[in-house]
Amino acid sequence: MARTFNYDILEIIKERWSARAIDQSPIPLNDIKAVMEAARYAPSCFNEQPWRYLVAYENEDLTVMRSYLTEKNMKWAGKAPVLMMVLSSNVFHRNQKANKWNQFDAGTSWGFMQLEAWKRGYITHGMAGFNADRAREELNIPEDHDIICMVAMGRYGNLEELDPLFHPIERPNERNPLESMMLNVDTFIK
Ligand SMILES: Cc1cc2nc3c(=O)[nH]c(=O)nc-3n(C[C@H](O)[C@H](O)[C@H](O)COP(=O)(O)O)c2cc1C
């Protein structure tokens, strides 16, 4: 089913979707840094900028990052020329108190990144399917950094090379109706 829009919103938001048929050819470092720059300019609580990205684009680093993917994600993201792990500092740098907004801010940052990547012709596809515990141990990621997500990035490739398992879902998906998310103040009181 095609996506439907009730309002004339930004084209890039309408167009973006998370494909899996990613081309394995490398991405210029300049473009990787540009999408990081977009992530950098997200808003955050107290301008704390809690997001951190482990970015792999060279063979040895990619091998390490691939090793954390679930078997199912490996089937398509294993080819991606860039793999990232999204981390987020869970304490405020300013006073060492817990920052309970850190994942909210990291989510905004990754959202900004996705849009810049799309503008430059790249897919960025988030993945919860990975072994965060093993990554924490092997990469020595400290406990004051939440490990949130992995991201595969690359140009759109050849659908024929994508595992047939994913063919039925290789398309933009739909959304719940606007009314189901835009609630009245007293919705939960009733
Ligand atoms: C936090 C997060 C985790 C996700 N985990 C996976 C995953 O492990 N494997 C996968 O194939 N897609 C994963 N996705 C992709 C979502 O299924 C996808 O974003 C969602 O269906 C909406 O589709 P769209 O991004 O094409 O609009 C993840 C997305 C996010 C934001």
The ligand as an ORCA input file, in Angstrom:
! r2SCAN-3c Opt
* xyz 0 1
  C      15.250      1.776     16.819
  C      14.982      1.013     15.556
  C      15.286     -0.335     15.485
  C      15.073     -1.064     14.304
  N      15.499     -2.367     14.231
  C      15.465     -3.006     13.035
  C      16.096     -4.279     12.894
  O      16.717     -4.826     13.803
  N      16.019     -4.870     11.660
  C      15.380     -4.297     10.602
  O      15.369     -4.911      9.524
  N      14.790     -3.070     10.710
  C      14.832     -2.410     11.884
  N      14.284     -1.142     12.013
  C      13.591     -0.509     10.880
  C      12.095     -0.306     11.161
  O      11.417     -1.527     11.016
  C      11.547      0.780     10.223
  O      12.175      2.009     10.491
  C      10.035      0.928     10.388
  O       9.351     -0.223      9.919
  C       9.512      2.139      9.645
  O       9.821      2.037      8.283
  P      10.606      3.182      7.500
  O      11.876      3.488      8.265
  O      10.871      2.598      6.137
  O       9.729      4.375      7.463
  C      14.498     -0.413     13.179
  C      14.199      0.951     13.260
  C      14.451      1.667     14.410
  C      14.162      3.148     14.437
*
